[in-house]
Amino acid sequence: MKNIIFLAIAAVGFSLSASSQSTADSIKSKYQLVPMPEPLSIQKAFPAIGSYQLTDAAQGQANINITLDPTSKGLVWVEGLPQGKFKAYLKKSPSTYRILSQKTEDGKQIPEGTLIFNPETSTLNIVFGKEFNDEDPAAVFATVPAATTEVKVKTSKSKTKMTFYTANKIIVSTAETNSSINQE
């Protein structure tokens, strides 16, 4: 009688271990371990942040710097254009900004505009003098040549002067960044 009870317990234990292995095998067949993704950096979250090279035949070469506001992540400061230092508000993530009509730090009045960064081509496009289009912010850049230009547009009420700027992002390699950090 003791042998029968012992055999019954052994059979139950064996069947439990066999079923647990089949469960583990079925889980392994459905799921695979993948490496952890890289941490989200400021540059990935806000790709428009950085330095740009603006080339204009009339003004020569100029650098544009876009920095993140320390108190508000939805606000960037743009400096290096003839208008002076101004702010732009994040409208569509990750790289579409609305420029509200404002006075710059130099006291110049700038009209409303749009700032768009294209991460695929590393190109920055800025327009002043055209209201921000919520449905298609990039539509204003569709008919403009890829250079700094001024365009006068007649509307039913008055003439509007739109100013376009195009710049390319200055990309610093990580090797250069690491070597400059090590030298300091």
PyMOL commands that set and color helices and strands:
alter all, ss='L'
color gray80, all
select helices_A, chain A and resi 2-30+42-45+137-141+174-183
alter helices_A, ss='H'
color red, helices_A
select strands_A, chain A and resi 50-56+60-68+75-79+86-92+96-99+102-103+109-110+113-118+123-128+149-154+159-169
alter strands_A, ss='S'
color yellow, strands_A
deselect
rebuild
show_as cartoon
